[in-house]
Amino acid sequence: MSTSAPRQWYLFDVNPSTPAALEVAPDEEFRLEVRGAFADVPDIRTVPTPFTPACDGHPLAPIAGPVRIRGARPGDAIVVHLLEITPHGEGKTAILRDFGVLRKEFGEPVALACPVRDGQAWFGGRVPLPLCPNLGTVSTMPTEGYKPSYAGPYGGDFDQKDVRAGARVHLPVMVDGALLFLADPHAAISDGIITGTGVECDATVRARVSLAPGRRLDRPLLEVDDTVQVLGFGPTVEAATEDAARGAVDWFAGETGVDRREAYMLLSIVGELRIGTSPRPVMAARLIVPRAVVEAARRR
């Protein structure tokens, strides 16, 4: 039996005083209806350039939640088990005004319908794409409140393709109750996201949250399939990749007892680097580490 939040709970800005949409016990399943990034945008041409003062308060990427996790306290960690992400409705992709990797070449906003039906996302209604539902935003509440579309140690809008059903997202708890929130579902998306958008759509998310009392994290970790993925952040791609690499070296050395120099060399051989969404004030990257290598290093 899972708990569902009221369908009307869609916010754009949240902070530690935002009332919770629901409260759950650790390991209790719940469902959230998460609206797509453009759900409240009837005309893409009205959207100002993201991350500019003109875009402050504009209804992009509404937030579902927050969800209070009973017993969670600052200094703990939570693990978000994403059990099911079901996209639905009229998906949409777009070029936003002066946004994306090639923003100087494609400066004018335009949107394209990508209906989600028959187990596929139909680009422009004509090109079938395999569904790969994911969440761009999974986050606990920062003490200062969440700035929409930003990312950091708390999680936030890090836009990593592998945040999908079956993944476990490890996050630090910064305020009482953790106040977990979700946003920015996609029916399909790539690593890199060169325009800054995937197939944006509504989705139903089924999840549960485990509580790890006293476990300190300084960044999100992602477990999916046979990998552990360490996230990093920074104002540039270079800074984000450096932060992810340093975080992965520290994590690997701490998990296995391997010297940091050896960990650095080993991860250069087996680690796969992925970049999040297109240029923005806070970039996100992740280093993907095969779990088999972690286990082998532990046994050495």
HELIX and SHEET records of a PDB file:
HELIX    1   1 ILE A   44  THR A   46  5                                   3    
HELIX    2   2 PRO A   53  CYS A   55  5                                   3    
HELIX    3   3 VAL A  237  THR A  256  1                                  20    
HELIX    4   4 ARG A  260  VAL A  270  1                                  11    
HELIX    5   5 ARG A  291  ARG A  298  1                                   8    
SHEET    1   A 7 THR A   3  SER A   4  0                                        
SHEET    2   A 7 PHE A  30  VAL A  34  1                                        
SHEET    3   A 7 VAL A 199  ALA A 212 -1                                        
SHEET    4   A 7 ALA A  77  ILE A  95 -1                                        
SHEET    5   A 7 VAL A 110  ARG A 117 -1                                        
SHEET    6   A 7 GLN A 120  PHE A 123 -1                                        
SHEET    7   A 7 VAL A 127  PRO A 130 -1                                        
SHEET    1   B 6 THR A   3  SER A   4  0                                        
SHEET    2   B 6 PHE A  30  VAL A  34  1                                        
SHEET    3   B 6 VAL A 199  ALA A 212 -1                                        
SHEET    4   B 6 LEU A 180  ALA A 188 -1                                        
SHEET    5   B 6 ILE A  63  ILE A  69 -1                                        
SHEET    6   B 6 TYR A  10  LEU A  11 -1                                        
SHEET    1   C 9 THR A   3  SER A   4  0                                        
SHEET    2   C 9 PHE A  30  VAL A  34  1                                        
SHEET    3   C 9 VAL A 199  ALA A 212 -1                                        
SHEET    4   C 9 ALA A  77  ILE A  95 -1                                        
SHEET    5   C 9 ARG A 168  PRO A 172 -1                                        
SHEET    6   C 9 LEU A 221  VAL A 224 -1                                        
SHEET    7   C 9 THR A 227  GLY A 234 -1                                        
SHEET    8   C 9 MET A 283  PRO A 290 -1                                        
SHEET    9   C 9 GLU A 272  ILE A 275 -1                                        
SHEET    1   D 7 THR A   3  SER A   4  0                                        
SHEET    2   D 7 PHE A  30  VAL A  34  1                                        
SHEET    3   D 7 VAL A 199  ALA A 212 -1                                        
SHEET    4   D 7 LEU A 180  ALA A 188 -1                                        
SHEET    5   D 7 ASN A 134  SER A 139 -1                                        
SHEET    6   D 7 GLY A 155  ASP A 157 -1                                        
SHEET    7   D 7 ALA A 151  GLY A 152 -1                                        
SHEET    1   E 6 THR A   3  SER A   4  0                                        
SHEET    2   E 6 PHE A  30  VAL A  34  1                                        
SHEET    3   E 6 VAL A 199  ALA A 212 -1                                        
SHEET    4   E 6 LEU A 180  ALA A 188 -1                                        
SHEET    5   E 6 ILE A  63  ILE A  69 -1                                        
SHEET    6   E 6 LEU A  22  VAL A  24  1                                        
END                                                                             
